[in-house]
Amino acid sequence: MLTPTIDLSSLPSATRNSSGYLQFCPSEVGSETGDDYACCQHTGADRVAGYMLPRLKAGQRVLDVGCGVGALVTALLERGLDAYGVDVPAVAPQWTKAGNDAGRFFSVNAVELPFPDNSFDVVTSFGVIEHIGTINGHCTLRDDYWDHRRAYAREILRVTRPGGRVFIACPNKSVPIDIQHGPTDAHSKAAPIRCYLFNKTGMTIHKTWGRYHLVSYGEVRDLFSGVRRFTPLSLKNYFGFGRFAGGFLKPFSAIAQSWIDNMPQFAATSFLNPYVMVEMTK
């Protein structure tokens, strides 16, 4: 693997947390990642890396914002990328379990990245933006959530070099069904009908307007309004309908996957696409 090229002396002062990683934010930020969820991230890393590789060049410096257990960073390192990851301090114990290099992983708040301007050729942030501006990292929004999301977008663009690219992925708010998140958290109002449907189907029914933790293509475009190019990408080889693997949804699995793999361009940014996947050029 490549030797880390980030000059640690160029970063703000920080402490090393109990897991041995440089920490630039309070320890209470974020919630602990369980072993089961960590295992899912490790399992899916090769698929995500395979999706990204045709869009990357060997040796490029890549930052994964909200890297989770760091599985994508590790997969990119194994394929010749100069990759780094950041996430909240609560994830650091999983980095230790995975043997992640302390020179490549940093505990941060995504709205305050510690790197100098123009540090990275590529920045990725998959399944993260919908958690920015929430009270506890789940689905209840803070009153100032949009300010946090603007800061997140601003920081990502700041550390991306001119001509560099940013990849953002998340469930599409314009689609009233979410197959990745539950309907409530500890700070939510009671939602008995939505919770019942989620328990029966694994799907959360939600509104597609107003305050909601998911984001649409239009909202991502608004948050990253300063980019030179905004390109919706195909989800083929990235997105799969895991919820359709069993139960009453199983007969629809092949149809759903065929739609994702062959979706016409006109549908990409509409309510017909369950997921936002976009490439932006600074």
C-alpha positions as CSV (number, residue, x, y, z in Angstrom):
1,M,0.0,0.0,0.0
2,L,1.0,3.6,-0.5
3,T,2.6,5.5,2.4
4,P,0.2,8.2,3.7
5,T,0.9,11.6,2.0
6,I,-1.1,13.8,4.3
7,D,1.3,16.0,6.3
8,L,0.0,15.7,9.9
9,S,1.9,18.9,10.8
10,S,-0.4,20.8,8.5
11,L,-3.5,19.8,10.6
12,P,-4.8,21.7,13.6
13,S,-3.8,20.6,17.0
14,A,-5.6,17.4,18.2
15,T,-5.5,14.7,20.8
16,R,-5.3,11.0,20.2
17,N,-8.4,9.2,21.5
18,S,-8.3,5.9,23.4
19,S,-8.3,4.1,20.1
20,G,-5.1,5.9,19.0
21,Y,-6.6,8.1,16.2
22,L,-6.2,11.9,16.0
23,Q,-9.5,13.5,17.2
24,F,-10.6,17.0,16.2
25,C,-14.1,17.1,17.9
26,P,-15.8,16.3,21.1
27,S,-16.2,12.6,22.0
28,E,-20.0,12.8,22.4
29,V,-20.5,13.4,18.7
30,G,-22.2,10.4,17.1
31,S,-23.3,7.0,18.3
32,E,-21.3,3.8,18.5
33,T,-21.2,1.4,15.6
34,G,-22.3,-2.1,16.4
35,D,-20.5,-5.2,15.2
36,D,-23.4,-6.4,13.1
37,Y,-23.5,-3.1,11.2
38,A,-19.8,-3.0,10.9
39,C,-19.9,-6.5,9.3
40,C,-22.4,-5.3,6.7
41,Q,-20.1,-2.4,5.8
42,H,-17.1,-4.7,5.4
43,T,-19.1,-7.1,3.3
44,G,-20.3,-4.3,0.9
45,A,-17.0,-2.6,0.5
46,D,-15.7,-4.4,-2.5
47,R,-19.0,-3.7,-4.3
48,V,-18.7,0.0,-3.7
49,A,-15.0,0.1,-4.5
50,G,-15.8,-1.8,-7.8
51,Y,-18.4,0.8,-8.6
52,M,-16.0,3.7,-7.9
53,L,-12.8,2.3,-9.6
54,P,-13.7,3.1,-13.2
55,R,-14.2,6.7,-12.0
56,L,-10.8,7.0,-10.3
57,K,-7.1,7.0,-11.3
58,A,-4.4,5.1,-9.4
59,G,-2.6,7.3,-7.0
60,Q,-5.3,9.9,-6.6
61,R,-5.8,11.2,-3.1
62,V,-9.3,10.3,-1.9
63,L,-11.2,11.3,1.2
64,D,-14.3,9.3,2.4
65,V,-16.4,11.6,4.6
66,G,-18.4,9.5,7.0
67,C,-16.3,6.4,6.2
68,G,-17.9,4.2,8.9
69,V,-15.6,1.3,9.7
70,G,-13.3,2.4,6.9
71,A,-14.0,-0.6,4.6
72,L,-14.2,1.5,1.4
73,V,-10.9,3.3,2.3
74,T,-9.2,0.0,2.8
75,A,-10.6,-1.4,-0.4
76,L,-9.4,1.7,-2.3
77,L,-5.9,1.4,-0.7
78,E,-5.6,-2.2,-1.9
79,R,-6.3,-0.9,-5.4
80,G,-3.7,1.8,-5.5
81,L,-5.6,4.9,-4.3
82,D,-4.1,7.3,-1.6
83,A,-7.3,7.0,0.5
84,Y,-8.3,8.5,3.9
85,G,-11.4,8.3,6.0
86,V,-13.1,10.5,8.6
87,D,-16.0,9.8,10.9
88,V,-17.2,10.6,14.4
89,P,-15.1,9.4,17.4
90,A,-17.6,6.7,18.3
91,V,-16.5,4.8,15.2
92,A,-12.8,4.7,16.2
93,P,-13.0,1.4,18.2
94,Q,-14.1,-0.3,14.9
95,W,-11.1,1.1,13.2
96,T,-8.9,-0.5,15.8
97,K,-10.7,-3.9,15.3
98,A,-10.1,-3.6,11.6
99,G,-6.4,-2.6,12.0
100,N,-6.9,0.7,10.2
101,D,-3.8,2.9,9.8
102,A,-3.8,5.8,12.3
103,G,-2.2,8.0,9.6
104,R,-5.2,7.6,7.4
105,F,-8.2,7.8,9.7
106,F,-9.3,10.8,11.7
107,S,-12.1,11.4,14.2
108,V,-13.9,14.6,13.1
109,N,-17.3,16.3,12.8
110,A,-18.1,16.4,9.1
111,V,-19.0,20.1,9.2
112,E,-15.5,20.9,10.3
113,L,-12.8,19.1,8.4
114,P,-9.2,19.5,9.6
115,F,-7.5,19.4,6.2
116,P,-6.1,22.4,4.3
117,D,-7.9,23.8,1.2
118,N,-7.6,21.8,-2.0
119,S,-6.2,18.7,-0.3
120,F,-8.0,16.0,-2.2
121,D,-8.6,14.9,-5.8
122,V,-11.8,13.1,-5.0
123,V,-14.2,13.2,-2.0
124,T,-16.8,10.6,-1.4
125,S,-19.7,10.7,1.1
126,F,-22.1,7.8,0.9
127,G,-25.1,7.5,3.1
128,V,-24.0,10.5,5.3
129,I,-25.8,13.7,4.2
130,E,-29.2,12.5,5.5
131,H,-27.6,12.3,9.0
132,I,-26.1,15.7,9.0
133,G,-28.0,18.2,11.2
134,T,-29.9,15.5,13.1
135,I,-30.0,15.4,16.9
136,N,-28.4,12.0,17.4
137,G,-27.3,10.9,13.9
138,H,-30.6,9.2,13.1
139,C,-33.8,10.9,11.8
140,T,-34.9,13.8,14.1
141,L,-33.7,17.1,12.7
142,R,-32.2,20.0,14.7
143,D,-33.9,23.4,14.2
144,D,-30.8,24.6,12.4
145,Y,-30.2,21.4,10.3
146,W,-30.0,23.2,7.0
147,D,-27.1,25.4,8.4
148,H,-25.2,22.2,9.3
149,R,-25.8,20.7,5.8
150,R,-24.5,23.9,4.2
151,A,-21.4,23.7,6.4
152,Y,-21.0,20.1,5.4
153,A,-21.2,20.9,1.7
154,R,-18.9,23.9,2.1
155,E,-16.2,21.9,3.9
156,I,-16.3,19.1,1.3
157,L,-15.8,21.6,-1.5
158,R,-13.1,23.5,0.4
159,V,-10.9,20.4,0.7
160,T,-11.5,19.3,-2.9
161,R,-9.0,20.7,-5.4
162,P,-10.1,22.8,-8.3
163,G,-11.2,20.3,-11.0
164,G,-11.6,17.6,-8.4
165,R,-14.7,15.6,-8.0
166,V,-17.2,14.9,-5.2
167,F,-19.5,11.9,-5.1
168,I,-22.6,12.0,-2.9
169,A,-25.1,9.1,-2.4
170,C,-28.2,8.8,-0.2
171,P,-31.8,7.7,-0.3
172,N,-34.0,10.0,-2.5
173,K,-36.4,12.1,-0.5
174,S,-38.6,12.4,-3.6
175,V,-39.5,8.7,-3.2
176,P,-42.0,8.1,-0.4
177,I,-40.5,4.8,0.5
178,D,-37.2,4.4,2.4
179,I,-35.7,0.9,2.7
180,Q,-32.6,1.9,4.7
181,H,-33.8,3.8,7.7
182,G,-36.4,3.3,10.4
183,P,-39.3,5.7,10.9
184,T,-38.4,7.0,14.4
185,D,-35.6,7.5,16.9
186,A,-35.4,8.4,20.6
187,H,-36.3,12.1,19.8
188,S,-39.2,11.4,17.4
189,K,-42.9,11.7,18.0
190,A,-44.8,8.5,18.2
191,A,-45.6,7.1,14.7
192,P,-47.6,3.8,15.3
193,I,-48.8,3.3,11.8
194,R,-45.4,4.0,10.2
195,C,-43.7,1.8,12.8
196,Y,-46.2,-1.1,12.2
197,L,-45.6,-0.9,8.4
198,F,-41.8,-0.8,9.0
199,N,-42.0,-3.9,11.3
200,K,-44.0,-5.8,8.7
201,T,-42.2,-4.8,5.5
202,G,-38.8,-3.3,6.4
203,M,-39.9,-0.1,4.6
204,T,-40.5,3.4,6.0
205,I,-43.2,5.5,4.4
206,H,-42.5,9.2,4.6
207,K,-43.5,12.5,3.2
208,T,-41.5,13.9,0.2
209,W,-41.7,17.6,1.1
210,G,-40.8,20.0,4.0
211,R,-38.6,19.0,6.9
212,Y,-37.4,15.4,6.6
213,H,-34.0,14.0,7.1
214,L,-33.6,12.5,3.6
215,V,-32.6,14.8,0.7
216,S,-33.7,15.0,-3.0
217,Y,-31.6,15.6,-6.1
218,G,-32.8,19.2,-6.0
219,E,-31.6,19.7,-2.4
220,V,-28.2,18.2,-3.1
221,R,-27.8,20.6,-6.1
222,D,-28.8,23.5,-3.9
223,L,-26.3,22.6,-1.2
224,F,-23.5,22.2,-3.7
225,S,-24.6,25.1,-5.9
226,G,-21.0,26.3,-6.5
227,V,-19.9,23.3,-8.5
228,R,-19.1,23.5,-12.2
229,R,-20.8,20.2,-13.2
230,F,-23.6,18.2,-11.5
231,T,-24.0,14.7,-13.0
232,P,-26.6,12.1,-11.8
233,L,-25.0,8.7,-12.1
234,S,-26.4,5.2,-12.9
235,L,-26.9,3.0,-9.8
236,K,-26.0,-0.2,-11.7
237,N,-23.6,-2.3,-9.7
238,Y,-24.0,0.0,-6.7
239,F,-27.6,-0.3,-5.5
240,G,-29.4,-3.6,-4.6
241,F,-32.8,-4.3,-3.1
242,G,-31.8,-6.2,0.0
243,R,-35.3,-5.9,1.4
244,F,-36.6,-7.8,-1.6
245,A,-34.6,-10.9,-0.8
246,G,-37.4,-12.6,1.2
247,G,-41.0,-12.3,2.3
248,F,-43.8,-11.0,0.1
249,L,-41.5,-8.6,-1.8
250,K,-39.3,-11.5,-3.2
251,P,-41.3,-11.9,-6.4
252,F,-40.6,-8.3,-7.3
253,S,-36.9,-8.5,-6.7
254,A,-35.9,-9.1,-10.3
255,I,-38.2,-6.4,-11.6
256,A,-36.9,-3.8,-9.2
257,Q,-33.3,-4.6,-9.9
258,S,-33.9,-4.5,-13.6
259,W,-35.4,-1.0,-13.3
260,I,-32.3,0.2,-11.3
261,D,-29.9,-1.3,-13.8
262,N,-31.6,0.0,-16.9
263,M,-33.2,3.2,-15.7
264,P,-33.6,5.8,-18.4
265,Q,-31.8,9.1,-17.9
266,F,-35.1,11.2,-17.7
267,A,-36.0,9.2,-14.6
268,A,-32.7,9.6,-12.7
269,T,-33.6,12.7,-10.7
270,S,-37.3,12.0,-10.3
271,F,-39.5,10.1,-7.8
272,L,-38.9,7.0,-9.9
273,N,-35.3,6.7,-8.7
274,P,-35.0,5.5,-5.0
275,Y,-31.5,6.7,-4.6
276,V,-29.5,9.9,-5.1
277,M,-26.1,9.2,-6.7
278,V,-24.3,12.2,-8.1
279,E,-20.9,13.2,-9.3
280,M,-19.9,16.9,-9.0
281,T,-16.9,18.7,-10.5
282,K,-15.5,21.6,-8.5
